[in-house]
């Protein structure tokens, strides 16, 4: 039945047991029953309808979390202890039992207290037979908070498992990655009942996050870089965490910096988890936020982690499918151009060689540079390649004289193949005429990745030190023309050279033609550059 509040009379002690009035009227052996009910924290009540006199066993005040003497012995006094949202259902159950003389059973919460979980009780009873005199109801009441919580968790878990299974089916059948991300956002929002959901892509350079799909955010944030992944940021903290990151209140957070867009949208609490791939690589972050304080449960964090794992698997599968398609097109393209490229390379090298041995050495070195880069591509199955792997391959003999500075960004096949040609020419020139031709000469290589109007770009600086002065040539040699060809024409990049007494400095800007995640445009393919 409802939460019926205990009757407090000056003569009753806190643990006195069942009132004699109830016990004698309805329970012949009430002393034994009283001890059992007190031990099980089950209270007994009796309501005289006409007199509106509600009698409680002494333990019902404590069960209803009322202070001693806090119950006035009326139905209205009992209802005041009930949660406002449940009072209507309690009153309806009482009136229906009186009308039909049927059984009475109802669940209700007590009035909510700040920062406290719901406290549930259940009451059941019946109306006394008509021949007993005045109309009365009597029954039992007991706490069921644990059972209600368990039932709620079971329902939530079933709902989450169903949502996860349905999204998994769509992930297997859905060819459009953008549609899958949108479905994932909707699934998470409806299942967890949150105002904001975000799927963030970790951009090349690993210091910024792009909103690939979301719910609740302002429309202008779509496909925009909205969050930092630098050291100390919320994004970096999530990526570095082995477990989901739970935040009950962003305003009080001290573990990391909170991005401005979260404050601007009124986000109070949040839950985030990394979308992790193989080889300790991260694709991005899946997160949710609410406008009020919320304690996310263990099963909710497990659900979000399962969705993130599903997305990671789907992204990896789409990438593999896309790479296979790109490799087929790339092999078809390169097989048609490789021989003409080698012939042109031989012709230009011969034109600038002084002798047959000089020609053989130059041509062999240039072909081996291309072959080394091609080996990286083919052995990797067309996968993206870390820039450090490329630099170590091309500049291996000189590593003790080179300093590297920059993120280990992964490059797709086109930048790898063309950068290898450009970097080989610069290294060859440095060995013959630049800083690497002197015992104390050094080379500094630094690079960064940023988003520009042309998309993600790699800016690379080649700076020679402690070598002979660099003089601007009267006429560009084949090496310089080759660099311009592969960077400016084939990759639509930029090359700037600086000649000074300190040595040669070259600044190259290379557009990164493919983002880390598959996109609809990439999946549909495009024309190959010739």
Number of C-alpha atoms within 10 A of each C-alpha: 24 31 33 36 35 31 28 21 14 7 7 15 12 15 10 15 24 26 18 14 11 18 18 13 9 13 14 10 10 18 14 10 15 20 14 13 18 19 9 9 16 18 28 29 27 25 23 17 16 9 11 13 16 25 28 27 29 26 25 30 24 16 19 26 15 14 9 16 15 15 26 17 21 20 21 15 17 21 21 16 20 24 19 15 12 17 21 12 14 23 16 12 18 20 12 14 18 19 10 9 15 13 17 22 19 20 20 24 23 22 19 14 10 5 9 7 10 16 20 22 24 19 24 19 22 20 22 20 12 10 7 8 8 12 16 21 21 21 20 23 27 23 21 17 16 11 12 16 15 12 12 12 15 13 12 16 16 12 14 24 15 13 18 21 12 12 20 18 10 15 23 12 10 14 14 15 19 15 15 22 20 16 16 27 22 15 19 24 20 12 18 18 11 18 16 21 26 25 26 26 25 28 23 24 21 19 18 22 25 21 20 21 24 25 19 13 17 10 10 7 15 15 15 13 17 16 23 20 20 15 13 13 18 20 28 22 20 24 24 12 11 10 14 19 17 20 20 18 17 21 12 9 12 8 11 15 16 18 15 10 14 18 12 8 15 13 20 19 21 25 22 27 29 30 28 18 16 10 6 7 10 19 25 29 23 28 26 25 26 20 15 14 16 18 14 15 11 9 14 18 19 15 20 23 20 17 24 24 18 18 25 20 18 20 23 17 15 19 19 16 14 20 22 15 16 20 19 13 16 18 13 12 14 16 11 12 12 12 11 12 12 15 11 12 17 18 13 16 21 17 11 14 15 10 10 10 10 14 18 14 13 18 20 12 15 21 14 15 22 19 15 16 23 17 13 20 20 13 9 12 13 21 21 20 20 15 20 15 13 21 18 12 15 21 17 11 9 14 14 10 15 16 11 13 12 15 17 17 19 21 23 21 25 18 23 21 22 20 24 23 24 21 18 21 21 17 19 18 17 22 15 11 15 24 27 24 17 16 10 11 19 22 25 15 16 15 20 17 24 16 16 9 6 11 12 19 20 20 18 19 19 18 20 24 20 18 22 20 17 18 12 12 8 6 7 10 12 15 20 16 12 19 23 20 17 20 22 16 14 14 20 15 20 16 16 11 15 13 14 13 12 15 21 25 18 16 17 22 21 22 22 23 18 18 17 20 17 21 19 12 8 17 18 10 13 10 6 11 10 9
